[in-house]
Amino acid sequence: MTMKRDRTSRAARGFTLIETLVVLVFLSILLSFAVPSLFTVMRQGKLRGAADETATLMRLARLEAIKQSCTVFVRPLVADATNPDRMEGVVDCDGDGIQDSDRKTLGTIPLPSRVHLLAPPDLAGKDSVPKLTEDPAGGEVHVAVFRGDGSVEDTGSFHFGDDFGNFLSVRVAPLATARIEVRKCLLCTKPDDGDGEEKDWYANGDGGRAWTWK
């Protein structure tokens, strides 16, 4: 009977101070590995989300151009006092460079915090889009113009970068079929301008290579 009470008494006391400290040290070690990885995943998610949503908007713009048999374009809008960098889809059958009032609006994609219109190494705003077509509305940043036959007026890429040196591009090429693809750079020293820099940019898993992140 006494032995049973002793075991019960020891169990009721719970953890000792040393045992608690050991557990806390172990948890601290786990967190030291887990927290940086979590931040990397969060950064990756923001950047990939911006690129994937833009690619979806561009595919929608191409389908809408075919459906409406007129011009539809996707353009970047540089951040101002009240809005972040963003992407906009515009149905422009009358050629005035703005959304037609009697047509379906494709919508606007605001870029998340710490994600910007940015091409490597540090080309921001209008300089982040070296190719594609001049904005029909007179804006400084080039746009992707999809025609009624499903082709794109000029090939090129939109570029997105974060504050940690990661870059993604959303490329449309060739002219006739306007294939849209999200890619990441290896060396990240020049933008993907379609003039010989193709080898630095690749789709996730292309050639067996998975994207890596900073």
N, C-alpha and C positions, 0 to 999 in steps of 0.2 A: 504494500500500500504506500509506503514511504517512497519507494523508487518511482512509482507512478506520479506522485505529487512533485517529485524533483524534476521529472521530464516536463510536466505541465508548466511548472514554474519557469524553467529555462525557455520554453517556447513562448510564454507570455511576455518575456522581457524583450522580444524582437531582436533587431540588429544591434550589434555593438557599434561604437563610434568608429573603430577601425574598419569594420565591414562596410559601414556607410561611406567612409572616405574612399575605400577601394572601388566601390560602385561609382562614385562621382568621378574619380580619375578615369575609370574605364569609359564612362559616358563622354567625358571631355575629349578623350582620344578619338572616339567615334565621330564626334561632332567636328573635330578638326579636319577630318577627311571628308565628311558629308557636306558641310556648309559650302566650301568652294565649288564642289561639284553641283550643288543645287543652284548656286548663282550662275554657273556656266549654262546649265539647262534653261534657266530663266532668260538669260541673254539670247541664247540660241532660239528659244521659242518666240521672242519678240521679233527678231530679225527674219526668221523663217516665216512667221505669220505675215509680216508686211510683204515679203516677196511672193508668197503663195496667194495672198488675197489679190495682189496686183496681177499675177498671172491669170487668176480666175476672171478678174475684171476685163482683161485683154481678150480672153477667149469669148466672154460674153459680148464684148464689143464687136468682134469679128462675126459672130452669129447674128447679132442685131443688124450689122451692115448688110449681110446676105438677105436677111428677112425683109428689111426695109428697102433694099436696092439703092442705098445711098451711103454717104460717108459717115463713119462713126470713128471717133478717135479717143485715145486715152492720153491724158497729159498730167505732168507733175505740177503742183502748185507749191511754190516756195513759202516757207513759214512767214507769217506777218505778226503784228502785235497781238492778235486774238486767236490765231489758228496755227497749228503745227504744220510741218511739211505734210503734204497729202497728195493722193492720186484721184483723178476725176475722169469719169467716162461721160462722153458727150455725143448725142445723136445730132448731127449737123447736116440735114438734108438740104437746107437752103444756103449753106456755105458762108454763114456769117460768123462762124467760130464760136457760137454759143449754143447751148441746149435748145432744140426746137420745142416750143411751148406745147405743140400738139403731139409730141412723141413721148414714149416712155423714157423716164430718167434712169440712167444706168447707176448713178450714185457716186459717192465720194468715200475714199478710204483714208482716214487720218493715220499718220504713222505714229506708233507708240513712242513713249518717252525714251530718249537716248538712241533712237533710230532716225537716220537722216537720209536725205537725198545726197549720197556721197559715193564717189568713185575713188579707187586707189590712185595715188597714195593719199591725197587730201583734196580732191576736186569736189567742191560743193555746189549746190544749186544748179544753175544753168550749165556749169562746166562738167557736171556729173553725167550729162547726156550728150556725148560728142557727135552722135549720129542721129538717125531718124529724121523727121520732117519738121521744118519751121512751123511754129504755132500759127494756125490760120487766124487766130484772134489777136495776133501781134505780141504774144508773150515771149519772154526771153528763152524759155526752156523748150527744147524740141519735143515733139509728140509722136505717138504711134498712130498713123492714119490707116484705117481699114476701109477698103473699097467694097462696093456692092457685089463684086464677084468673089469676095473672100480673100483677095490678095492684100498685101500691105504696101503702102506707097514707097517706103524706104526701110531697109533693115537696120537693126541697131538694138541697143539695150537700155533699160532703166537700171540704175545702180542704187543700192542701199547699203549703208554702213552703220556700225554702232561705234560707241566711244572706246571700244577695246581692240579695234583693228580688224574686225571681221567684216567681210564684204560679200554680198550676193548680187547677182545680176538677173534680170528677167529679159531674155533675148527673144526677138522675133525675127525669123529668117527661115527659108528664103522668101523672095518676093511673092512668088506665085501661091505657095501653100501657107505662108505666114505661120509656121510652126512656132509655138511659144514654149520656152524652156527656162527653168530656174537653174542657175549655175553658181559655183563658188570658185574663187581664185586660189591658186597655189602660192605664187610669189607675191602677188598683190602689189606690184610696182607700177602698173599702168592700167587704165580702163580697158575694157573689152570694146575696142572700136571697130572690130571687123576687118582690120587691116594687118593680119599677121599675128595678132595676139591671142588667137583662138586657143592655142595650146595651154595657156595659163588658166583657163576656165573650164570647168567640167561639171556635169550633172552628178548628183549623189549616186555613188555606185558605178559610175562610168569607168570602165577598165578595171573594175574591182577595187576602186578607191572610194573610201567613205570620207565624207566631209570631216574635217577636224576644226576645233574652235579654240580661240584664245580666251 
